[in-house]
Amino acid sequence: MIWLFLLILIFGFVLWIQSNKASVVSSGKSMKGERVEGI
């Protein structure tokens, strides 16, 4: 049961990271407002 919870948690975290990367790349800026290049 604990393994299932951890798996769901990790999977959700990975999806969250990917959605954040997609939004950062589409806006063309990093979290600090600096220009992102080479991604």
mmCIF file as Biopython writes it, N, C-alpha, C and O atoms, coordinates in Angstrom:
data_model
#
loop_
_atom_site.group_PDB
_atom_site.id
_atom_site.type_symbol
_atom_site.label_atom_id
_atom_site.label_alt_id
_atom_site.label_comp_id
_atom_site.label_asym_id
_atom_site.label_entity_id
_atom_site.label_seq_id
_atom_site.pdbx_PDB_ins_code
_atom_site.Cartn_x
_atom_site.Cartn_y
_atom_site.Cartn_z
_atom_site.occupancy
_atom_site.B_iso_or_equiv
_atom_site.auth_seq_id
_atom_site.auth_asym_id
_atom_site.pdbx_PDB_model_num
ATOM 1   N N  . MET A ? 1  ? 0.839  -1.198 0.000   1.0 0.0 1  A 1 
ATOM 2   C CA . MET A ? 1  ? 0.000  0.000  0.000   1.0 0.0 1  A 1 
ATOM 3   C C  . MET A ? 1  ? 0.877  1.252  0.000   1.0 0.0 1  A 1 
ATOM 4   O O  . MET A ? 1  ? 0.596  2.223  -0.703  1.0 0.0 1  A 1 
ATOM 5   N N  . ILE A ? 2  ? 1.938  1.212  0.797   1.0 0.0 2  A 1 
ATOM 6   C CA . ILE A ? 2  ? 2.845  2.370  0.844   1.0 0.0 2  A 1 
ATOM 7   C C  . ILE A ? 2  ? 3.519  2.563  -0.505  1.0 0.0 2  A 1 
ATOM 8   O O  . ILE A ? 2  ? 3.714  3.696  -0.945  1.0 0.0 2  A 1 
ATOM 9   N N  . TRP A ? 3  ? 3.876  1.461  -1.167  1.0 0.0 3  A 1 
ATOM 10  C CA . TRP A ? 3  ? 4.525  1.560  -2.478  1.0 0.0 3  A 1 
ATOM 11  C C  . TRP A ? 3  ? 3.595  2.209  -3.485  1.0 0.0 3  A 1 
ATOM 12  O O  . TRP A ? 3  ? 4.033  3.018  -4.303  1.0 0.0 3  A 1 
ATOM 13  N N  . LEU A ? 4  ? 2.327  1.866  -3.435  1.0 0.0 4  A 1 
ATOM 14  C CA . LEU A ? 4  ? 1.360  2.450  -4.357  1.0 0.0 4  A 1 
ATOM 15  C C  . LEU A ? 4  ? 1.260  3.959  -4.135  1.0 0.0 4  A 1 
ATOM 16  O O  . LEU A ? 4  ? 1.222  4.728  -5.095  1.0 0.0 4  A 1 
ATOM 17  N N  . PHE A ? 5  ? 1.219  4.374  -2.886  1.0 0.0 5  A 1 
ATOM 18  C CA . PHE A ? 5  ? 1.152  5.793  -2.560  1.0 0.0 5  A 1 
ATOM 19  C C  . PHE A ? 5  ? 2.392  6.521  -3.061  1.0 0.0 5  A 1 
ATOM 20  O O  . PHE A ? 5  ? 2.288  7.603  -3.639  1.0 0.0 5  A 1 
ATOM 21  N N  . LEU A ? 6  ? 3.567  5.931  -2.840  1.0 0.0 6  A 1 
ATOM 22  C CA . LEU A ? 6  ? 4.810  6.554  -3.297  1.0 0.0 6  A 1 
ATOM 23  C C  . LEU A ? 6  ? 4.849  6.647  -4.817  1.0 0.0 6  A 1 
ATOM 24  O O  . LEU A ? 6  ? 5.306  7.647  -5.369  1.0 0.0 6  A 1 
ATOM 25  N N  . LEU A ? 7  ? 4.378  5.620  -5.484  1.0 0.0 7  A 1 
ATOM 26  C CA . LEU A ? 7  ? 4.370  5.622  -6.944  1.0 0.0 7  A 1 
ATOM 27  C C  . LEU A ? 7  ? 3.481  6.745  -7.479  1.0 0.0 7  A 1 
ATOM 28  O O  . LEU A ? 7  ? 3.867  7.465  -8.400  1.0 0.0 7  A 1 
ATOM 29  N N  . ILE A ? 8  ? 2.301  6.889  -6.902  1.0 0.0 8  A 1 
ATOM 30  C CA . ILE A ? 8  ? 1.383  7.953  -7.316  1.0 0.0 8  A 1 
ATOM 31  C C  . ILE A ? 8  ? 1.998  9.319  -7.026  1.0 0.0 8  A 1 
ATOM 32  O O  . ILE A ? 8  ? 1.885  10.238 -7.837  1.0 0.0 8  A 1 
ATOM 33  N N  . LEU A ? 9  ? 2.640  9.452  -5.884  1.0 0.0 9  A 1 
ATOM 34  C CA . LEU A ? 9  ? 3.264  10.720 -5.504  1.0 0.0 9  A 1 
ATOM 35  C C  . LEU A ? 9  ? 4.376  11.094 -6.482  1.0 0.0 9  A 1 
ATOM 36  O O  . LEU A ? 9  ? 4.452  12.235 -6.938  1.0 0.0 9  A 1 
ATOM 37  N N  . ILE A ? 10 ? 5.222  10.143 -6.794  1.0 0.0 10 A 1 
ATOM 38  C CA . ILE A ? 10 ? 6.329  10.410 -7.723  1.0 0.0 10 A 1 
ATOM 39  C C  . ILE A ? 10 ? 5.791  10.723 -9.114  1.0 0.0 10 A 1 
ATOM 40  O O  . ILE A ? 10 ? 6.279  11.638 -9.777  1.0 0.0 10 A 1 
ATOM 41  N N  . PHE A ? 11 ? 4.794  9.973  -9.558  1.0 0.0 11 A 1 
ATOM 42  C CA . PHE A ? 11 ? 4.218  10.194 -10.882 1.0 0.0 11 A 1 
ATOM 43  C C  . PHE A ? 11 ? 3.599  11.591 -10.974 1.0 0.0 11 A 1 
ATOM 44  O O  . PHE A ? 11 ? 3.773  12.285 -11.975 1.0 0.0 11 A 1 
ATOM 45  N N  . GLY A ? 12 ? 2.889  11.994 -9.943  1.0 0.0 12 A 1 
ATOM 46  C CA . GLY A ? 12 ? 2.293  13.321 -9.920  1.0 0.0 12 A 1 
ATOM 47  C C  . GLY A ? 12 ? 3.354  14.411 -9.911  1.0 0.0 12 A 1 
ATOM 48  O O  . GLY A ? 12 ? 3.193  15.446 -10.557 1.0 0.0 12 A 1 
ATOM 49  N N  . PHE A ? 13 ? 4.433  14.179 -9.184  1.0 0.0 13 A 1 
ATOM 50  C CA . PHE A ? 13 ? 5.524  15.156 -9.117  1.0 0.0 13 A 1 
ATOM 51  C C  . PHE A ? 13 ? 6.182  15.319 -10.476 1.0 0.0 13 A 1 
ATOM 52  O O  . PHE A ? 13 ? 6.484  16.437 -10.892 1.0 0.0 13 A 1 
ATOM 53  N N  . VAL A ? 14 ? 6.406  14.205 -11.172 1.0 0.0 14 A 1 
ATOM 54  C CA . VAL A ? 14 ? 7.013  14.260 -12.510 1.0 0.0 14 A 1 
ATOM 55  C C  . VAL A ? 14 ? 6.112  15.033 -13.469 1.0 0.0 14 A 1 
ATOM 56  O O  . VAL A ? 14 ? 6.593  15.863 -14.242 1.0 0.0 14 A 1 
ATOM 57  N N  . LEU A ? 15 ? 4.825  14.768 -13.423 1.0 0.0 15 A 1 
ATOM 58  C CA . LEU A ? 15 ? 3.901  15.485 -14.298 1.0 0.0 15 A 1 
ATOM 59  C C  . LEU A ? 15 ? 3.895  16.978 -13.974 1.0 0.0 15 A 1 
ATOM 60  O O  . LEU A ? 15 ? 3.825  17.811 -14.877 1.0 0.0 15 A 1 
ATOM 61  N N  . TRP A ? 16 ? 3.970  17.318 -12.675 1.0 0.0 16 A 1 
ATOM 62  C CA . TRP A ? 16 ? 3.985  18.716 -12.262 1.0 0.0 16 A 1 
ATOM 63  C C  . TRP A ? 16 ? 5.234  19.421 -12.776 1.0 0.0 16 A 1 
ATOM 64  O O  . TRP A ? 16 ? 5.166  20.554 -13.253 1.0 0.0 16 A 1 
ATOM 65  N N  . ILE A ? 17 ? 6.375  18.742 -12.677 1.0 0.0 17 A 1 
ATOM 66  C CA . ILE A ? 17 ? 7.638  19.303 -13.179 1.0 0.0 17 A 1 
ATOM 67  C C  . ILE A ? 17 ? 7.551  19.521 -14.690 1.0 0.0 17 A 1 
ATOM 68  O O  . ILE A ? 17 ? 7.979  20.560 -15.192 1.0 0.0 17 A 1 
ATOM 69  N N  . GLN A ? 18 ? 7.002  18.549 -15.412 1.0 0.0 18 A 1 
ATOM 70  C CA . GLN A ? 18 ? 6.902  18.682 -16.862 1.0 0.0 18 A 1 
ATOM 71  C C  . GLN A ? 18 ? 5.979  19.830 -17.243 1.0 0.0 18 A 1 
ATOM 72  O O  . GLN A ? 18 ? 6.267  20.554 -18.196 1.0 0.0 18 A 1 
ATOM 73  N N  . SER A ? 19 ? 4.885  20.014 -16.528 1.0 0.0 19 A 1 
ATOM 74  C CA . SER A ? 19 ? 3.976  21.110 -16.843 1.0 0.0 19 A 1 
ATOM 75  C C  . SER A ? 19 ? 4.632  22.454 -16.536 1.0 0.0 19 A 1 
ATOM 76  O O  . SER A ? 19 ? 4.414  23.428 -17.257 1.0 0.0 19 A 1 
ATOM 77  N N  . ASN A ? 20 ? 5.435  22.513 -15.470 1.0 0.0 20 A 1 
ATOM 78  C CA . ASN A ? 20 ? 6.159  23.744 -15.155 1.0 0.0 20 A 1 
ATOM 79  C C  . ASN A ? 20 ? 7.192  24.048 -16.225 1.0 0.0 20 A 1 
ATOM 80  O O  . ASN A ? 20 ? 7.339  25.201 -16.629 1.0 0.0 20 A 1 
ATOM 81  N N  . LYS A ? 21 ? 7.915  23.028 -16.693 1.0 0.0 21 A 1 
ATOM 82  C CA . LYS A ? 21 ? 8.906  23.232 -17.744 1.0 0.0 21 A 1 
ATOM 83  C C  . LYS A ? 21 ? 8.226  23.728 -19.015 1.0 0.0 21 A 1 
ATOM 84  O O  . LYS A ? 21 ? 8.741  24.619 -19.690 1.0 0.0 21 A 1 
ATOM 85  N N  . ALA A ? 22 ? 7.076  23.157 -19.340 1.0 0.0 22 A 1 
ATOM 86  C CA . ALA A ? 22 ? 6.364  23.557 -20.554 1.0 0.0 22 A 1 
ATOM 87  C C  . ALA A ? 22 ? 5.936  25.023 -20.464 1.0 0.0 22 A 1 
ATOM 88  O O  . ALA A ? 22 ? 6.040  25.758 -21.446 1.0 0.0 22 A 1 
ATOM 89  N N  . SER A ? 23 ? 5.462  25.446 -19.309 1.0 0.0 23 A 1 
ATOM 90  C CA . SER A ? 23 ? 5.026  26.831 -19.160 1.0 0.0 23 A 1 
ATOM 91  C C  . SER A ? 23 ? 6.219  27.776 -19.193 1.0 0.0 23 A 1 
ATOM 92  O O  . SER A ? 23 ? 6.119  28.877 -19.734 1.0 0.0 23 A 1 
ATOM 93  N N  . VAL A ? 24 ? 7.345  27.360 -18.622 1.0 0.0 24 A 1 
ATOM 94  C CA . VAL A ? 24 ? 8.545  28.200 -18.625 1.0 0.0 24 A 1 
ATOM 95  C C  . VAL A ? 24 ? 9.076  28.347 -20.043 1.0 0.0 24 A 1 
ATOM 96  O O  . VAL A ? 24 ? 9.446  29.443 -20.464 1.0 0.0 24 A 1 
ATOM 97  N N  . VAL A ? 25 ? 9.114  27.246 -20.776 1.0 0.0 25 A 1 
ATOM 98  C CA . VAL A ? 25 ? 9.650  27.296 -22.139 1.0 0.0 25 A 1 
ATOM 99  C C  . VAL A ? 25 ? 8.732  28.114 -23.043 1.0 0.0 25 A 1 
ATOM 100 O O  . VAL A ? 25 ? 9.215  28.883 -23.873 1.0 0.0 25 A 1 
ATOM 101 N N  . SER A ? 26 ? 7.417  27.961 -22.896 1.0 0.0 26 A 1 
ATOM 102 C CA . SER A ? 26 ? 6.494  28.672 -23.767 1.0 0.0 26 A 1 
ATOM 103 C C  . SER A ? 26 ? 6.527  30.177 -23.509 1.0 0.0 26 A 1 
ATOM 104 O O  . SER A ? 26 ? 6.334  30.972 -24.429 1.0 0.0 26 A 1 
ATOM 105 N N  . SER A ? 27 ? 6.771  30.568 -22.255 1.0 0.0 27 A 1 
ATOM 106 C CA . SER A ? 27 ? 6.837  31.991 -21.945 1.0 0.0 27 A 1 
ATOM 107 C C  . SER A ? 27 ? 8.204  32.562 -22.298 1.0 0.0 27 A 1 
ATOM 108 O O  . SER A ? 27 ? 8.343  33.773 -22.470 1.0 0.0 27 A 1 
ATOM 109 N N  . GLY A ? 28 ? 9.224  31.696 -22.409 1.0 0.0 28 A 1 
ATOM 110 C CA . GLY A ? 28 ? 10.554 32.148 -22.783 1.0 0.0 28 A 1 
ATOM 111 C C  . GLY A ? 28 ? 11.316 32.769 -21.634 1.0 0.0 28 A 1 
ATOM 112 O O  . GLY A ? 28 ? 12.342 33.414 -21.849 1.0 0.0 28 A 1 
ATOM 113 N N  . LYS A ? 29 ? 10.836 32.588 -20.421 1.0 0.0 29 A 1 
ATOM 114 C CA . LYS A ? 29 ? 11.518 33.161 -19.265 1.0 0.0 29 A 1 
ATOM 115 C C  . LYS A ? 29 ? 11.636 32.128 -18.163 1.0 0.0 29 A 1 
ATOM 116 O O  . LYS A ? 29 ? 10.825 31.207 -18.071 1.0 0.0 29 A 1 
ATOM 117 N N  . SER A ? 30 ? 12.653 32.285 -17.327 1.0 0.0 30 A 1 
ATOM 118 C CA . SER A ? 30 ? 12.829 31.384 -16.200 1.0 0.0 30 A 1 
ATOM 119 C C  . SER A ? 30 ? 12.038 31.910 -15.005 1.0 0.0 30 A 1 
ATOM 120 O O  . SER A ? 30 ? 11.355 32.929 -15.104 1.0 0.0 30 A 1 
ATOM 121 N N  . MET A ? 31 ? 12.135 31.214 -13.882 1.0 0.0 31 A 1 
ATOM 122 C CA . MET A ? 31 ? 11.421 31.627 -12.682 1.0 0.0 31 A 1 
ATOM 123 C C  . MET A ? 31 ? 11.857 33.018 -12.208 1.0 0.0 31 A 1 
ATOM 124 O O  . MET A ? 31 ? 11.055 33.776 -11.662 1.0 0.0 31 A 1 
ATOM 125 N N  . LYS A ? 32 ? 13.125 33.341 -12.420 1.0 0.0 32 A 1 
ATOM 126 C CA . LYS A ? 32 ? 13.649 34.624 -11.950 1.0 0.0 32 A 1 
ATOM 127 C C  . LYS A ? 32 ? 13.378 35.760 -12.940 1.0 0.0 32 A 1 
ATOM 128 O O  . LYS A ? 32 ? 13.727 36.912 -12.685 1.0 0.0 32 A 1 
ATOM 129 N N  . GLY A ? 33 ? 12.756 35.425 -14.061 1.0 0.0 33 A 1 
ATOM 130 C CA . GLY A ? 33 ? 12.471 36.445 -15.063 1.0 0.0 33 A 1 
ATOM 131 C C  . GLY A ? 33 ? 13.606 36.653 -16.038 1.0 0.0 33 A 1 
ATOM 132 O O  . GLY A ? 33 ? 13.579 37.577 -16.851 1.0 0.0 33 A 1 
ATOM 133 N N  . GLU A ? 34 ? 14.616 35.781 -15.953 1.0 0.0 34 A 1 
ATOM 134 C CA . GLU A ? 34 ? 15.734 35.885 -16.883 1.0 0.0 34 A 1 
ATOM 135 C C  . GLU A ? 34 ? 15.391 35.169 -18.184 1.0 0.0 34 A 1 
ATOM 136 O O  . GLU A ? 34 ? 14.527 34.293 -18.220 1.0 0.0 34 A 1 
ATOM 137 N N  . ARG A ? 35 ? 16.070 35.550 -19.225 1.0 0.0 35 A 1 
ATOM 138 C CA . ARG A ? 35 ? 15.820 34.924 -20.528 1.0 0.0 35 A 1 
ATOM 139 C C  . ARG A ? 35 ? 16.380 33.498 -20.537 1.0 0.0 35 A 1 
ATOM 140 O O  . ARG A ? 35 ? 17.512 33.270 -20.111 1.0 0.0 35 A 1 
ATOM 141 N N  . VAL A ? 36 ? 15.593 32.550 -21.018 1.0 0.0 36 A 1 
ATOM 142 C CA . VAL A ? 36 ? 16.034 31.159 -21.066 1.0 0.0 36 A 1 
ATOM 143 C C  . VAL A ? 36 ? 16.428 30.825 -22.492 1.0 0.0 36 A 1 
ATOM 144 O O  . VAL A ? 36 ? 15.652 31.039 -23.424 1.0 0.0 36 A 1 
ATOM 145 N N  . GLU A ? 37 ? 17.638 30.299 -22.663 1.0 0.0 37 A 1 
ATOM 146 C CA . GLU A ? 37 ? 18.103 29.902 -23.985 1.0 0.0 37 A 1 
ATOM 147 C C  . GLU A ? 37 ? 18.728 28.514 -23.924 1.0 0.0 37 A 1 
ATOM 148 O O  . GLU A ? 37 ? 19.264 28.104 -22.895 1.0 0.0 37 A 1 
ATOM 149 N N  . GLY A ? 38 ? 18.652 27.817 -25.017 1.0 0.0 38 A 1 
ATOM 150 C CA . GLY A ? 38 ? 19.282 26.506 -25.096 1.0 0.0 38 A 1 
ATOM 151 C C  . GLY A ? 38 ? 18.445 25.377 -24.543 1.0 0.0 38 A 1 
ATOM 152 O O  . GLY A ? 38 ? 18.964 24.291 -24.285 1.0 0.0 38 A 1 
ATOM 153 N N  . ILE A ? 39 ? 17.156 25.612 -24.356 1.0 0.0 39 A 1 
ATOM 154 C CA . ILE A ? 39 ? 16.291 24.540 -23.842 1.0 0.0 39 A 1 
ATOM 155 C C  . ILE A ? 39 ? 15.392 24.063 -24.985 1.0 0.0 39 A 1 
ATOM 156 O O  . ILE A ? 39 ? 14.576 23.162 -24.794 1.0 0.0 39 A 1 
#
